[in-house]
Amino acid sequence: MAGAGMRDVKRRIKSVESTMQITKAMQLVASSKLRRAKERVETARPYFTTLYNTICMMAAGNTDTTNVYTRSRVRNRVAYVVIAGDRGLAGGYNTNLFKFAAATMEKETAVVIPLGKRSVDYFAHRDYETRVLEGYSAVESMDLERCFELARLLTELFRSGEVDEVNLVYTEFVSMLSQVPTSRKILPLSFTREEVGLEEGKSFGNAEFDPSIGDVMAKIIPQFVGGMIFGAISESYASEQGARRTAMEAASDNAEEMISSLSLQYNRARQGAITQEITEISGGFEALR
Amino acid sequence: MAALYRLEIVTPLGKKFDDMVDGCVFRTTEGDVGILAGHSPYVAAIEVGEIKVHTPDGKTRYAAAADGFAHVTGELVRILVSSCDWAEEIDPDKAREEREAARARVNEAKTPEERELAKHVFQKARIRRRVAKKADGYSKK
């Protein structure tokens, strides 16, 4: 009897061990990818933040409303570019982002533009108007060049009046352990001082714009949108790797714990079987006397 | 000796330059603009073109830059561009190949938008090639 129980336990230990091997491997892969992604985020961040801050400051001081990109419109249809991962098994990374996106898009006529295979799959079965951009579903293949291409598509959508606002929904990489879903408006470029969080008096003041503030802004809008997408994707990608590493670390730890409790069970059963055998032998010996 | 100011060149792939300089020249939508210390606050969009930096040791460095803007404040000049490569970082032969490939794409373009895009790429490649030839480490003026 005890032998059969032992076999079961042994089999379970084996299966947990092989699962642990997989989670360990995934953890290592995520760690090395994370290191590279983190570097990319750190090098991109100065550009990303200065770009955003400068443009916001310009927009707050802009009085030129003739440009289609800087004039705010009635928000009839609002586009949300939802950037998630290409793969699962990253803890709550994808679900947290989708939950956040759903909350942000509530009460709006949202047009979802999913980026990342998970995002595409998720929104394919929901009640949102979605617009999948062919060739832009895999987040991992998005380099700088492709971000600018995508920016051109988005600005075109906006310019043609198909959408009245464009937002990016992505996961900000705060640290190795903490990643926060965020949303940022990128078009139109009209911000009030409050939205930007600009202190009173802090602006371009008497800066000279060559040739004019409206022209400068119109010229750098494609760069701005592309830069913002690149930044958001870098942040999201690093977040995904961070979330996956944490999840896989927890999974490996759990597996280890399970193995140790199973080995204890196995050893007990083995000990029990031996004890029983000894009792049987000595009992039989007694009976023969 | 002329007064110095701080120049920062930032790209999505990191900071390309952050040091004190004598002066710099960049290509804006309105033409080449040179900035010396004490310039009044100024903002302009940057086109595909060359950036020339005069370092305090009297040398001139060249870079091929594309699309962005320059923001001049009292003590700091910040140039934000989508790409920026120093002359010595560009391989002249490769730059020529890229330029020829870009030229071919312009000729093959079918729609006007495609043509526009290809022209932009060609322009970038042309500047890269031109800047690459000025390399040789620091060129003497």
Boltz contact constraints between the chains, C-beta under 6 A:
constraints:
  - contact:
      token1: [A, 43]
      token2: [B, 13]
      max_distance: 6.0
  - contact:
      token1: [A, 43]
      token2: [B, 14]
      max_distance: 6.0
  - contact:
      token1: [A, 44]
      token2: [B, 12]
      max_distance: 6.0
  - contact:
      token1: [A, 46]
      token2: [B, 10]
      max_distance: 6.0
  - contact:
      token1: [A, 46]
      token2: [B, 15]
      max_distance: 6.0
  - contact:
      token1: [A, 47]
      token2: [B, 10]
      max_distance: 6.0
  - contact:
      token1: [A, 47]
      token2: [B, 12]
      max_distance: 6.0
  - contact:
      token1: [A, 51]
      token2: [B, 80]
      max_distance: 6.0
  - contact:
      token1: [A, 54]
      token2: [B, 71]
      max_distance: 6.0
  - contact:
      token1: [A, 144]
      token2: [B, 12]
      max_distance: 6.0
  - contact:
      token1: [A, 207]
      token2: [B, 41]
      max_distance: 6.0
  - contact:
      token1: [A, 207]
      token2: [B, 43]
      max_distance: 6.0
  - contact:
      token1: [A, 208]
      token2: [B, 42]
      max_distance: 6.0
  - contact:
      token1: [A, 209]
      token2: [B, 43]
      max_distance: 6.0
  - contact:
      token1: [A, 210]
      token2: [B, 30]
      max_distance: 6.0
  - contact:
      token1: [A, 210]
      token2: [B, 44]
      max_distance: 6.0
  - contact:
      token1: [A, 211]
      token2: [B, 30]
      max_distance: 6.0
  - contact:
      token1: [A, 216]
      token2: [B, 43]
      max_distance: 6.0
  - contact:
      token1: [A, 216]
      token2: [B, 45]
      max_distance: 6.0
  - contact:
      token1: [A, 219]
      token2: [B, 29]
      max_distance: 6.0
  - contact:
      token1: [A, 219]
      token2: [B, 45]
      max_distance: 6.0
  - contact:
      token1: [A, 220]
      token2: [B, 45]
      max_distance: 6.0
  - contact:
      token1: [A, 220]
      token2: [B, 69]
      max_distance: 6.0
  - contact:
      token1: [A, 223]
      token2: [B, 67]
      max_distance: 6.0
  - contact:
      token1: [A, 223]
      token2: [B, 68]
      max_distance: 6.0
  - contact:
      token1: [A, 223]
      token2: [B, 82]
      max_distance: 6.0
  - contact:
      token1: [A, 230]
      token2: [B, 12]
      max_distance: 6.0
